[in-house]
Amino acid sequence: MTPLAAAIHQLPHYHLREEERSGSLWGLRADTIVRNPSPTLRQPSQWCRSFSHFIGQCLIKDFEARPSVCHLLEHPFIKQAQGKDAALGGQLAALILDQQEQGCKTKTKHERINTRKTLIIESAPDDDLVNLEYLDEETIISHLQRRYNELQIYTYVGDILIAINPFQALSIYSPQFSKLYHGVKRGDNPPHIFAAADAAYQGMVTFCKDQCIIISGESGAGKTESAHLIVQHLTFLGKANNRTLREKILQVNPLVEAFGNACTAINDNSSRFGKYLEMKFTPTGAVMGAKISEYLLEKSRVIKQAAGEKNFHIFYYFYAGLYHQDKLKNYRLPDKTPPRYINSQHCKVMHDIVTSKLYKDQFDEIQDCFRIIGFTEEEVTSVYRILSAILITGNIEFAAITSQHQTDKSEVPNSEALENAASLLSIGHEELQEALTSHCVVTRGETIIRTNTVDKATDVRDAMSKALYGRLFSWIVNRINALLQPDMNICAAESGMNVGILDIFGFENFKRNSFEQLCINIANEQIQFYFNQHIFALEQMEYQSEGVDASLVEYEDNRPILDMFLQKPMGLLSLLDEESRFPQATDQTLVDKFEDNLRYKYFWRPKRVELCFGIQHYAGKVLYSVAGFLEKNRDTLPADIVLVLRTSENKLLQQLFSSPLTKTDKSYEAPGFRLSSRGTAAATSPGISGTAECELAAAGFPSGPRQAGPAWPLRSV
């Protein structure tokens, strides 16, 4: 109340009827008081906008419209002051003393209290950059910079919402803000990610059409967090009678991201897969389920990470959780030296696992996610056993042995890791060793067993680890979909509606870019093309069809570069598949084939740099190293390994390797994305680049039986 009185300088006044003016104020009846509008600050320009808004909320006279104390305590102006009572009290005391010395009649310009930047929660003219008289790159950047300095991280450009990562927690996502962005006009409140979610929801309910929110941007721009907030607000808007269902949906992203996200050189929580989440609603707008489709998981990260990067989060979370629960021995995991797949020369992995509270807390949260979503205890235990087996498999080492007739034979000199991995996988260790160190070849009806060299055995070991993790990840996604599928008793699937949220890995350009970055950046090229089509091309076609007199907007069309990647039979991915089929092909022959056939201005071969090629993407130039391209694209998994894993006594493991593989390398077929089978022997498969092409097309243009509604693009800077 002290700053309130200091700001107003006077008490609110009342108008009394003539016959009551001589009476006692205490004796007045409530219905005899005719109230003026609520008082306001005398000089609002002297105060920050969030304080003005807070005072206005406090002085609302209509008790039905006035916020409760609980809501006022959630106001950004109050939230920013938490934990700073002493400092703010001292500043207020100094301000009051200064006013008393100068006298109430003196007009003083009061300084803003020195806390973190306050949050503006009223709309302003520059909330939408379309309203600017001049709209060029320099003007846009200048306005975004100024708004960012005021912690205004959201800005509209027409139907597009630009989100700038603040790299700090902001108190603008509470239930009070969810209520502010519920069924109101866009201009009534400042730009917010909740407004984008509400626009999609209202469009779905009003027009009975499916909606899609596309999130794009560079790695580290905040796409994953934006997806969380959209799901949070959609869950709020589509409140179902089943509270358990709402809780399940909110746990989906944290669980999937623990298995699909990792620390990279520029982002501590980088998505290493593409995700399309469909929120399913009844015709009345109540949420009734959800479904995830996943694309292009970066399986190679399981066996090797670049300098300064880490493996998938889940390995560190569950290792720390088992350590603090004293259960490492139950899963045959060492407690002093971390397994090779997560051991890094640049990080003190074991020290972090033992001391990091974050890892332990995250493991507890993952446990809660499994439980809330509906996984059984047996399923969770099987997941942990497979994760442990993957880590221990990486510790299996091979040595060359020389016999009378063979000089390229390999063996396992130390069988401890082999036996532990086989035990966790519930298979025989002798059978596993045989599958790793040899392979069967059928020639003219005869089966010939050939031995593997040390390098070949190492490749087979790593291929098995990648396959285990990739199929486990797909199984988790499939299991989530089964547990969150709509109840047919509530609403038939064909009568429901969807809001889709596309969240993929952002554009990447590291010091060394490999096959994974190429796939990621092609995916972003697809999204950029989709964005251009809906924002520019289709809009201008509609103008022309309706006879609207509007000048055409020139924009950078990236269709030619997509043709360079996806065209058949001479596109980059087709050439990569073709070269992958030749056993004698090398990285050198691959880059030579690219140079001979890709006659595009977007492709170049740098001088004095071997085994490299460059691509001029829409977001900038990227130099790729082709070392390992062919092996990563082949992604071979010998049939001998598949047969051994099928003999497992672990029901989950049997399921992972008994179901036929689809072209997307999943152990099931997601409705709407049916692709031809690759079979179990991947040696004759077309390679991942063919898979990438199909998955990118599916991710860029979500399919379904109904006509998609308008997209609500969300651009993350």
Secondary structure, DSSP 8 states (H G I E B T S, - for coil): -HHHHHHH-S----EE-GGGTTS-GGG--GGGEE--S----SSGGGS-HHHHHHHHHHT---TTTS--HHHHHTSHHHHTTTT-HHHHHHHHHHHHHHHHHH-TTS-------SSS-----S--GGGBGGGSSS--HHHHHHHHHHHHHTT--EEEETTEEEE---SS--S--SHHHHHHTSS--GGGS---HHHHHHHHHHHHHHH--EEEEEEE-BTTSSHHHHHHHHHHHHHHHT--S-HHHHHHHHHHHHHHHHHHEE--SS-TTEE-SEEEEEEEE-TTS-EEEEEEEEE---GGGGT---TT---BHHHHHHHHHHHHTT-TGGGT--SSS--TTT--TTS-HHHHHHH-HHHHHHHHHHHHHHHHHT--HHHHHHHHHHHHHHHHHTT---EEE--SS-SSEEE-S--HHHHHHHHHHTS-HHHHHHHHHEEEEEETTEEEEEE--HHHHHHHHHHHHHHHHHHHHHHHHHHHHHHTS--TTT--GGG-EEEEEEE---B---SSB-HHHHHHHHHHHHHHHHHHIIIIIHHHHHHHHTT-----------HHHHHHHH-TTTSHHHHHHHHHT-TT--HHHHHHHHHHH---TTEE--TT-TTEEEEEETTEEEEEE-TTHHHHHH----HHHHHHHHT-S-HHHHHHHHS--BTTS-SS--TT----B--S-GGGS--HHHHHHHHHHHHHS---SS-EEEEEEEEE-
